Amino acid sequence: MILSYIDESGTPDIPGNTSHYVLSGLSIPIEKWKKCEIEVHQIKQNYNLINAEIHTGWLLWPYLEQSKILNFEMMDLAKRRYEVQKYRNSELLRLQSPSTQKLYHKTKKNYNQTKDYIHLTFDERKKFVYEIAKLIGKWSFARLFAECIDKLHFDPAKAKTTVDEQAFEQIVSRFEQYLKIYSKSCKTKVYGILIHDNNYTVCKRHTLLMKQFHRSGTFWTSVHNIIETPLFVDSQLTSMIQLADVCSYALRRYLEKGEDYLFKEIFK
């Protein structure tokens, strides 16, 4: 059995706020799952992020309040967290007026998304994500399947599908083909299952799509080795989904910005 953990980076909306949409599936043999979890746990532990989700975009967001706290880098982790939280509370109080309600809600959302990482400097957060990418690159047993769509060149009328549906069909097709090839090398049928980040906007559509693929195949292949419809799980509770997020983010930033410090590690 091969497990393929699926997550996205960028928005499938056209134009949306990103030029690219990336859907990736990080696939590992089921017997390697425990090893992977332990290695991820060890890196998280080194950065005091045991119970934190690896959400790459928010981890690598600049937290301007840290630069306004005197000697922030010299503080211990508990003191850093206290000072950042104190600053953020005062900022939220300042924004609670009718004229700044929109900014208040946006700021509150940003603070909520980043609260688990505020004890780390930007350089430490960047180093943490790099170590995760480097770990993935060392997993010779892992395979990454990804569809990267430049939305500027995507024609919904011609494709007759949405951006995220096309990406999902590509992931399913490539994973299925890999399972068939892998089965031949093992001389026994190897099955796979898709484990998807629980995105409510795509959950039902991708489930219905997968049922259709089981009945009549994708545009490129019949489906015999992938079993069931995708299992949708909470990414906050599943480390391997979080690693799929790192992969998707690294691919999108490489395509959009030419950033390769994460891409070079994962592409191995």
Phi and psi in degrees as GROMACS dihedral restraints (atoms count N, CA, C in turn):
[ dihedral_restraints ]
;  ai    aj    ak    al  type     phi  dphi    fc
    3     4     5     6     1  -114.3    20    10
    4     5     6     7     1   130.6    20    10
    6     7     8     9     1   -98.8    20    10
    7     8     9    10     1   130.4    20    10
    9    10    11    12     1  -119.6    20    10
   10    11    12    13     1   113.9    20    10
   12    13    14    15     1   -93.6    20    10
   13    14    15    16     1   125.5    20    10
   15    16    17    18     1  -115.4    20    10
   16    17    18    19     1   132.6    20    10
   18    19    20    21     1  -150.5    20    10
   19    20    21    22     1   166.9    20    10
   21    22    23    24     1  -121.8    20    10
   22    23    24    25     1   165.3    20    10
   24    25    26    27     1  -142.4    20    10
   25    26    27    28     1   137.9    20    10
   27    28    29    30     1    88.5    20    10
   28    29    30    31     1   170.8    20    10
   30    31    32    33     1  -106.2    20    10
   31    32    33    34     1   142.0    20    10
   33    34    35    36     1   -77.8    20    10
   34    35    36    37     1   -10.7    20    10
   36    37    38    39     1   -66.6    20    10
   37    38    39    40     1   147.2    20    10
   39    40    41    42     1  -113.5    20    10
   40    41    42    43     1   120.1    20    10
   42    43    44    45     1   -80.7    20    10
   43    44    45    46     1   -24.8    20    10
   45    46    47    48     1    66.6    20    10
   46    47    48    49     1  -165.5    20    10
   48    49    50    51     1  -111.3    20    10
   49    50    51    52     1    13.5    20    10
   51    52    53    54     1  -136.1    20    10
   52    53    54    55     1   146.7    20    10
   54    55    56    57     1   -78.5    20    10
   55    56    57    58     1   -23.3    20    10
   57    58    59    60     1  -121.2    20    10
   58    59    60    61     1   151.3    20    10
   60    61    62    63     1  -121.9    20    10
   61    62    63    64     1   128.1    20    10
   63    64    65    66     1  -123.3    20    10
   64    65    66    67     1   128.8    20    10
   66    67    68    69     1  -120.5    20    10
   67    68    69    70     1   126.5    20    10
   69    70    71    72     1  -131.0    20    10
   70    71    72    73     1   151.8    20    10
   72    73    74    75     1  -125.4    20    10
   73    74    75    76     1   114.5    20    10
   75    76    77    78     1   -92.1    20    10
   76    77    78    79     1   116.4    20    10
   78    79    80    81     1  -112.3    20    10
   79    80    81    82     1   132.1    20    10
   81    82    83    84     1  -137.4    20    10
   82    83    84    85     1   147.6    20    10
   84    85    86    87     1   -62.8    20    10
   85    86    87    88     1   144.1    20    10
   87    88    89    90     1   -60.1    20    10
   88    89    90    91     1   -30.9    20    10
   90    91    92    93     1   -73.4    20    10
   91    92    93    94     1   -11.5    20    10
   93    94    95    96     1   -94.9    20    10
   94    95    96    97     1    -4.5    20    10
   96    97    98    99     1   -58.5    20    10
   97    98    99   100     1   -47.6    20    10
   99   100   101   102     1   -62.0    20    10
  100   101   102   103     1   -43.7    20    10
  102   103   104   105     1   -57.9    20    10
  103   104   105   106     1   -45.4    20    10
  105   106   107   108     1   -63.4    20    10
  106   107   108   109     1   -45.5    20    10
  108   109   110   111     1   -59.6    20    10
  109   110   111   112     1   -43.5    20    10
  111   112   113   114     1   -63.5    20    10
  112   113   114   115     1   -42.8    20    10
  114   115   116   117     1   -68.1    20    10
  115   116   117   118     1   -38.0    20    10
  117   118   119   120     1   -66.3    20    10
  118   119   120   121     1   -42.6    20    10
  120   121   122   123     1   -58.2    20    10
  121   122   123   124     1   -41.1    20    10
  123   124   125   126     1   -63.3    20    10
  124   125   126   127     1   -42.1    20    10
  126   127   128   129     1   -67.9    20    10
  127   128   129   130     1   -42.4    20    10
  129   130   131   132     1   -59.3    20    10
  130   131   132   133     1   -41.2    20    10
  132   133   134   135     1   -61.2    20    10
  133   134   135   136     1   -38.3    20    10
  135   136   137   138     1   -63.3    20    10
  136   137   138   139     1   -22.6    20    10
  138   139   140   141     1  -113.7    20    10
  139   140   141   142     1    14.7    20    10
  141   142   143   144     1    56.0    20    10
  142   143   144   145     1    45.6    20    10
  144   145   146   147     1  -125.0    20    10
  145   146   147   148     1    29.7    20    10
  147   148   149   150     1   -53.0    20    10
  148   149   150   151     1   -47.8    20    10
  150   151   152   153     1   -99.8    20    10
  151   152   153   154     1    13.5    20    10
  153   154   155   156     1   -96.8    20    10
  154   155   156   157     1   145.1    20    10
  156   157   158   159     1   -79.3    20    10
  157   158   159   160     1   140.7    20    10
  159   160   161   162     1   -85.9    20    10
  160   161   162   163     1    94.4    20    10
  162   163   164   165     1  -111.7    20    10
  163   164   165   166     1    98.8    20    10
  165   166   167   168     1   -59.0    20    10
  166   167   168   169     1   -42.9    20    10
  168   169   170   171     1   -58.6    20    10
  169   170   171   172     1   -42.1    20    10
  171   172   173   174     1   -76.4    20    10
  172   173   174   175     1   -33.9    20    10
  174   175   176   177     1   -61.0    20    10
  175   176   177   178     1   -38.9    20    10
  177   178   179   180     1   -96.4    20    10
  178   179   180   181     1    16.3    20    10
  180   181   182   183     1   -81.9    20    10
  181   182   183   184     1   137.4    20    10
  183   184   185   186     1   -73.7    20    10
  184   185   186   187     1   129.2    20    10
  186   187   188   189     1   -99.9    20    10
  187   188   189   190     1    97.2    20    10
  189   190   191   192     1   -62.2    20    10
  190   191   192   193     1   -28.8    20    10
  192   193   194   195     1   -63.7    20    10
  193   194   195   196     1   -27.5    20    10
  195   196   197   198     1   -62.5    20    10
  196   197   198   199     1   -35.7    20    10
  198   199   200   201     1   -73.0    20    10
  199   200   201   202     1   -15.3    20    10
  201   202   203   204     1   -95.0    20    10
  202   203   204   205     1    -2.8    20    10
  204   205   206   207     1   -99.0    20    10
  205   206   207   208     1   119.7    20    10
  207   208   209   210     1   -62.1    20    10
  208   209   210   211     1   130.2    20    10
  210   211   212   213     1    57.6    20    10
  211   212   213   214     1    35.1    20    10
  213   214   215   216     1   -57.2    20    10
  214   215   216   217     1   -44.0    20    10
  216   217   218   219     1   -66.2    20    10
  217   218   219   220     1   -23.2    20    10
  219   220   221   222     1   -83.4    20    10
  220   221   222   223     1   -12.1    20    10
  222   223   224   225     1   -78.4    20    10
  223   224   225   226     1   156.9    20    10
  225   226   227   228     1   -75.3    20    10
  226   227   228   229     1   169.5    20    10
  228   229   230   231     1   -63.2    20    10
  229   230   231   232     1   -39.9    20    10
  231   232   233   234     1   -64.6    20    10
  232   233   234   235     1   -42.0    20    10
  234   235   236   237     1   -66.5    20    10
  235   236   237   238     1   -40.3    20    10
  237   238   239   240     1   -57.8    20    10
  238   239   240   241     1   -48.7    20    10
  240   241   242   243     1   -60.9    20    10
  241   242   243   244     1   -43.3    20    10
  243   244   245   246     1   -60.8    20    10
  244   245   246   247     1   -46.6    20    10
  246   247   248   249     1   -67.3    20    10
  247   248   249   250     1   -40.4    20    10
  249   250   251   252     1   -66.2    20    10
  250   251   252   253     1   -42.9    20    10
  252   253   254   255     1   -64.5    20    10
  253   254   255   256     1   -39.1    20    10
  255   256   257   258     1   -62.1    20    10
  256   257   258   259     1   -44.2    20    10
  258   259   260   261     1   -62.4    20    10
  259   260   261   262     1   -44.5    20    10
  261   262   263   264     1   -65.4    20    10
  262   263   264   265     1   -38.8    20    10
  264   265   266   267     1   -62.6    20    10
  265   266   267   268     1   -42.4    20    10
  267   268   269   270     1   -66.0    20    10
  268   269   270   271     1   -36.4    20    10
  270   271   272   273     1   -67.8    20    10
  271   272   273   274     1   -40.7    20    10
  273   274   275   276     1   -65.3    20    10
  274   275   276   277     1   -37.6    20    10
  276   277   278   279     1   -64.2    20    10
  277   278   279   280     1   -39.7    20    10
  279   280   281   282     1   -64.7    20    10
  280   281   282   283     1   -32.8    20    10
  282   283   284   285     1   -87.1    20    10
  283   284   285   286     1    -1.1    20    10
  285   286   287   288     1   -84.6    20    10
  286   287   288   289     1    73.0    20    10
  288   289   290   291     1  -143.1    20    10
  289   290   291   292     1   155.3    20    10
  291   292   293   294     1   -55.0    20    10
  292   293   294   295     1   -32.6    20    10
  294   295   296   297     1   -77.6    20    10
  295   296   297   298     1   -15.1    20    10
  297   298   299   300     1  -122.5    20    10
  298   299   300   301     1    23.1    20    10
  300   301   302   303     1   -61.5    20    10
  301   302   303   304     1   -41.2    20    10
  303   304   305   306     1   -63.9    20    10
  304   305   306   307     1   -44.6    20    10
  306   307   308   309     1   -66.7    20    10
  307   308   309   310     1   -35.7    20    10
  309   310   311   312     1   -60.2    20    10
  310   311   312   313     1   -48.5    20    10
  312   313   314   315     1   -66.6    20    10
  313   314   315   316     1   -37.9    20    10
  315   316   317   318     1   -66.0    20    10
  316   317   318   319     1   -43.7    20    10
  318   319   320   321     1   -65.7    20    10
  319   320   321   322     1   -41.6    20    10
  321   322   323   324     1   -62.1    20    10
  322   323   324   325     1   -39.9    20    10
  324   325   326   327     1   -64.0    20    10
  325   326   327   328     1   -45.8    20    10
  327   328   329   330     1   -60.3    20    10
  328   329   330   331     1   -42.5    20    10
  330   331   332   333     1   -64.6    20    10
  331   332   333   334     1   -41.3    20    10
  333   334   335   336     1   -64.9    20    10
  334   335   336   337     1   -39.2    20    10
  336   337   338   339     1   -70.2    20    10
  337   338   339   340     1   -23.8    20    10
  339   340   341   342     1  -111.5    20    10
  340   341   342   343     1     2.4    20    10
  342   343   344   345     1   -59.9    20    10
  343   344   345   346     1   -28.3    20    10
  345   346   347   348     1   -76.0    20    10
  346   347   348   349     1   -12.9    20    10
  348   349   350   351     1  -112.6    20    10
  349   350   351   352     1     2.2    20    10
  351   352   353   354     1   -70.0    20    10
  352   353   354   355     1   -11.6    20    10
  354   355   356   357     1   -84.1    20    10
  355   356   357   358     1    -4.2    20    10
  357   358   359   360     1  -109.3    20    10
  358   359   360   361     1   140.0    20    10
  360   361   362   363     1   -71.4    20    10
  361   362   363   364     1   167.9    20    10
  363   364   365   366     1   -59.6    20    10
  364   365   366   367     1   -43.1    20    10
  366   367   368   369     1   -62.8    20    10
  367   368   369   370     1   -38.1    20    10
  369   370   371   372     1   -68.5    20    10
  370   371   372   373     1   -39.2    20    10
  372   373   374   375     1   -66.6    20    10
  373   374   375   376     1   -40.7    20    10
  375   376   377   378     1   -63.7    20    10
  376   377   378   379     1   -40.2    20    10
  378   379   380   381     1   -66.0    20    10
  379   380   381   382     1   -38.9    20    10
  381   382   383   384     1   -60.1    20    10
  382   383   384   385     1   -49.5    20    10
  384   385   386   387     1   -63.9    20    10
  385   386   387   388     1   -38.1    20    10
  387   388   389   390     1   -62.2    20    10
  388   389   390   391     1   -41.4    20    10
  390   391   392   393     1   -64.2    20    10
  391   392   393   394     1   -36.7    20    10
  393   394   395   396     1   -65.4    20    10
  394   395   396   397     1   -44.9    20    10
  396   397   398   399     1   -61.5    20    10
  397   398   399   400     1   -41.4    20    10
  399   400   401   402     1   -64.7    20    10
  400   401   402   403     1   -37.8    20    10
  402   403   404   405     1   -62.0    20    10
  403   404   405   406     1   -46.8    20    10
  405   406   407   408     1   -58.4    20    10
  406   407   408   409     1   -42.6    20    10
  408   409   410   411     1   -62.6    20    10
  409   410   411   412     1   -22.5    20    10
  411   412   413   414     1   -84.9    20    10
  412   413   414   415     1   -12.6    20    10
  414   415   416   417     1   -80.6    20    10
  415   416   417   418     1    89.0    20    10
  417   418   419   420     1   -65.0    20    10
  418   419   420   421     1   -18.8    20    10
  420   421   422   423     1   -84.8    20    10
  421   422   423   424     1   -10.4    20    10
  423   424   425   426     1   -87.9    20    10
  424   425   426   427     1   153.7    20    10
  426   427   428   429     1  -133.9    20    10
  427   428   429   430     1   141.7    20    10
  429   430   431   432     1  -115.3    20    10
  430   431   432   433     1   124.5    20    10
  432   433   434   435     1  -111.8    20    10
  433   434   435   436     1   128.2    20    10
  435   436   437   438     1  -145.1    20    10
  436   437   438   439     1   145.2    20    10
  438   439   440   441     1  -119.8    20    10
  439   440   441   442     1   122.0    20    10
  441   442   443   444     1  -115.5    20    10
  442   443   444   445     1   113.3    20    10
  444   445   446   447     1  -109.5    20    10
  445   446   447   448     1   122.6    20    10
  447   448   449   450     1   -82.9    20    10
  448   449   450   451     1   106.0    20    10
  450   451   452   453     1   -67.7    20    10
  451   452   453   454     1   -18.7    20    10
  453   454   455   456     1   -65.7    20    10
  454   455   456   457     1   -22.8    20    10
  456   457   458   459     1  -113.6    20    10
  457   458   459   460     1    15.5    20    10
  459   460   461   462     1   -98.4    20    10
  460   461   462   463     1   123.3    20    10
  462   463   464   465     1  -109.6    20    10
  463   464   465   466     1   102.8    20    10
  465   466   467   468     1   -59.1    20    10
  466   467   468   469     1   -34.1    20    10
  468   469   470   471     1   -67.0    20    10
  469   470   471   472     1   -40.0    20    10
  471   472   473   474     1   -74.0    20    10
  472   473   474   475     1   -40.8    20    10
  474   475   476   477     1   -73.5    20    10
  475   476   477   478     1   -27.0    20    10
  477   478   479   480     1    57.3    20    10
  478   479   480   481     1    32.7    20    10
  480   481   482   483     1  -158.5    20    10
  481   482   483   484     1   168.9    20    10
  483   484   485   486     1   -87.0    20    10
  484   485   486   487     1   167.8    20    10
  486   487   488   489     1   -58.4    20    10
  487   488   489   490     1   -49.9    20    10
  489   490   491   492     1   -70.6    20    10
  490   491   492   493     1   -30.0    20    10
  492   493   494   495     1   -70.2    20    10
  493   494   495   496     1   -39.8    20    10
  495   496   497   498     1   -63.9    20    10
  496   497   498   499     1   -42.7    20    10
  498   499   500   501     1   -61.7    20    10
  499   500   501   502     1   -42.3    20    10
  501   502   503   504     1   -65.0    20    10
  502   503   504   505     1   -40.6    20    10
  504   505   506   507     1   -62.6    20    10
  505   506   507   508     1   -37.9    20    10
  507   508   509   510     1   -65.7    20    10
  508   509   510   511     1   -43.6    20    10
  510   511   512   513     1   -61.8    20    10
  511   512   513   514     1   -46.0    20    10
  513   514   515   516     1   -60.4    20    10
  514   515   516   517     1   -45.4    20    10
  516   517   518   519     1   -62.2    20    10
  517   518   519   520     1   -45.9    20    10
  519   520   521   522     1   -71.2    20    10
  520   521   522   523     1   -38.9    20    10
  522   523   524   525     1   -65.1    20    10
  523   524   525   526     1   -41.8    20    10
  525   526   527   528     1   -62.1    20    10
  526   527   528   529     1   -44.4    20    10
  528   529   530   531     1   -63.3    20    10
  529   530   531   532     1   -39.6    20    10
  531   532   533   534     1   -62.3    20    10
  532   533   534   535     1   -43.0    20    10
  534   535   536   537     1   -62.9    20    10
  535   536   537   538     1   -37.7    20    10
  537   538   539   540     1   -66.7    20    10
  538   539   540   541     1   -43.6    20    10
  540   541   542   543     1   -66.0    20    10
  541   542   543   544     1   -43.2    20    10
  543   544   545   546     1   -63.5    20    10
  544   545   546   547     1   -37.8    20    10
  546   547   548   549     1   -61.8    20    10
  547   548   549   550     1   -40.3    20    10
  549   550   551   552     1   -64.0    20    10
  550   551   552   553     1   -41.1    20    10
  552   553   554   555     1   -68.8    20    10
  553   554   555   556     1   -29.9    20    10
  555   556   557   558     1   -88.0    20    10
  556   557   558   559     1   -13.3    20    10
  558   559   560   561     1    59.3    20    10
  559   560   561   562     1    30.7    20    10
  561   562   563   564     1  -155.4    20    10
  562   563   564   565     1   151.9    20    10
  564   565   566   567     1   -72.7    20    10
  565   566   567   568     1   123.7    20    10
  567   568   569   570     1  -105.0    20    10
  568   569   570   571     1   128.5    20    10
  570   571   572   573     1  -101.1    20    10
  571   572   573   574     1   160.3    20    10
  573   574   575   576     1  -137.9    20    10
  574   575   576   577     1   156.4    20    10
  576   577   578   579     1  -137.7    20    10
  577   578   579   580     1   144.1    20    10
  579   580   581   582     1   -96.2    20    10
  580   581   582   583     1   131.6    20    10
  582   583   584   585     1  -120.6    20    10
  583   584   585   586     1   111.0    20    10
  585   586   587   588     1  -107.9    20    10
  586   587   588   589     1   143.0    20    10
  588   589   590   591     1   -59.0    20    10
  589   590   591   592     1   137.2    20    10
  591   592   593   594     1   -77.4    20    10
  592   593   594   595     1    76.8    20    10
  594   595   596   597     1   -94.1    20    10
  595   596   597   598     1   110.4    20    10
  597   598   599   600     1   -64.0    20    10
  598   599   600   601     1   -23.7    20    10
  600   601   602   603     1   -74.4    20    10
  601   602   603   604     1   -21.7    20    10
  603   604   605   606     1  -116.8    20    10
  604   605   606   607     1    -9.8    20    10
  606   607   608   609     1   -52.9    20    10
  607   608   609   610     1   -55.6    20    10
  609   610   611   612     1   -67.1    20    10
  610   611   612   613     1   -43.0    20    10
  612   613   614   615     1   -64.0    20    10
  613   614   615   616     1   -42.5    20    10
  615   616   617   618     1   -71.5    20    10
  616   617   618   619     1   -31.5    20    10
  618   619   620   621     1   -65.1    20    10
  619   620   621   622     1   -46.2    20    10
  621   622   623   624     1   -64.5    20    10
  622   623   624   625     1   -38.0    20    10
  624   625   626   627     1   -61.7    20    10
  625   626   627   628     1   -44.2    20    10
  627   628   629   630     1   -64.8    20    10
  628   629   630   631     1   -36.8    20    10
  630   631   632   633     1   -62.2    20    10
  631   632   633   634     1   -40.6    20    10
  633   634   635   636     1   -64.2    20    10
  634   635   636   637     1   -41.8    20    10
  636   637   638   639     1   -63.3    20    10
  637   638   639   640     1   -37.9    20    10
  639   640   641   642     1   -64.3    20    10
  640   641   642   643     1   -34.6    20    10
  642   643   644   645     1   -77.2    20    10
  643   644   645   646     1   -47.0    20    10
  645   646   647   648     1  -129.0    20    10
  646   647   648   649     1     6.6    20    10
  648   649   650   651     1    80.0    20    10
  649   650   651   652     1   173.9    20    10
  651   652   653   654     1   -90.4    20    10
  652   653   654   655     1  -176.2    20    10
  654   655   656   657     1   -63.3    20    10
  655   656   657   658     1   -26.7    20    10
  657   658   659   660     1  -105.5    20    10
  658   659   660   661     1   -24.0    20    10
  660   661   662   663     1  -157.1    20    10
  661   662   663   664     1   154.9    20    10
  663   664   665   666     1   -78.5    20    10
  664   665   666   667     1   160.1    20    10
  666   667   668   669     1  -118.4    20    10
  667   668   669   670     1   111.1    20    10
  669   670   671   672     1  -127.3    20    10
  670   671   672   673     1   -21.1    20    10
  672   673   674   675     1   -99.8    20    10
  673   674   675   676     1   -25.6    20    10
  675   676   677   678     1   -81.7    20    10
  676   677   678   679     1   127.3    20    10
  678   679   680   681     1  -103.2    20    10
  679   680   681   682     1   155.7    20    10
  681   682   683   684     1    60.3    20    10
  682   683   684   685     1   178.2    20    10
  684   685   686   687     1   -90.0    20    10
  685   686   687   688     1   166.2    20    10
  687   688   689   690     1   -58.1    20    10
  688   689   690   691     1   142.4    20    10
  690   691   692   693     1   -88.8    20    10
  691   692   693   694     1   122.1    20    10
  693   694   695   696     1   -97.4    20    10
  694   695   696   697     1   121.6    20    10
  696   697   698   699     1  -126.5    20    10
  697   698   699   700     1   158.7    20    10
  699   700   701   702     1   -76.8    20    10
  700   701   702   703     1   117.4    20    10
  702   703   704   705     1   -63.0    20    10
  703   704   705   706     1   -23.7    20    10
  705   706   707   708     1   -65.4    20    10
  706   707   708   709     1   -23.3    20    10
  708   709   710   711     1  -106.4    20    10
  709   710   711   712     1    -4.1    20    10
  711   712   713   714     1  -128.5    20    10
  712   713   714   715     1   108.3    20    10
  714   715   716   717     1   -60.5    20    10
  715   716   717   718     1   -38.3    20    10
  717   718   719   720     1   -69.3    20    10
  718   719   720   721     1   -31.4    20    10
  720   721   722   723     1   -63.8    20    10
  721   722   723   724     1   -38.9    20    10
  723   724   725   726     1   -62.8    20    10
  724   725   726   727     1   -34.9    20    10
  726   727   728   729     1   -70.5    20    10
  727   728   729   730     1   -32.5    20    10
  729   730   731   732     1   -63.9    20    10
  730   731   732   733     1   -33.5    20    10
  732   733   734   735     1   -63.8    20    10
  733   734   735   736     1   -42.1    20    10
  735   736   737   738     1   -60.2    20    10
  736   737   738   739     1   -44.0    20    10
  738   739   740   741     1   -62.5    20    10
  739   740   741   742     1   -46.9    20    10
  741   742   743   744     1   -62.3    20    10
  742   743   744   745     1   -43.9    20    10
  744   745   746   747     1   -61.7    20    10
  745   746   747   748     1   -45.5    20    10
  747   748   749   750     1   -61.0    20    10
  748   749   750   751     1   -41.5    20    10
  750   751   752   753     1   -65.3    20    10
  751   752   753   754     1   -45.4    20    10
  753   754   755   756     1   -66.0    20    10
  754   755   756   757     1   -42.4    20    10
  756   757   758   759     1   -66.9    20    10
  757   758   759   760     1   -32.6    20    10
  759   760   761   762     1   -65.4    20    10
  760   761   762   763     1   -42.5    20    10
  762   763   764   765     1   -73.0    20    10
  763   764   765   766     1   -40.2    20    10
  765   766   767   768     1   -85.5    20    10
  766   767   768   769     1   -36.8    20    10
  768   769   770   771     1  -119.8    20    10
  769   770   771   772     1    -6.6    20    10
  771   772   773   774     1    73.9    20    10
  772   773   774   775     1    13.6    20    10
  774   775   776   777     1   -72.4    20    10
  775   776   777   778     1   127.6    20    10
  777   778   779   780     1  -127.1    20    10
  778   779   780   781     1     4.1    20    10
  780   781   782   783     1   -68.2    20    10
  781   782   783   784     1   -31.6    20    10
  783   784   785   786     1   -86.7    20    10
  784   785   786   787     1   -42.0    20    10
  786   787   788   789     1   -57.5    20    10
  787   788   789   790     1   -43.1    20    10
  789   790   791   792     1   -61.8    20    10
  790   791   792   793     1   -34.5    20    10
  792   793   794   795     1   -74.1    20    10
  793   794   795   796     1   -46.5    20    10
  795   796   797   798     1   -69.2    20    10
  796   797   798   799     1   -36.0    20    10
  798   799   800   801     1   -64.8    20    10
  799   800   801   802     1   -18.2    20    10
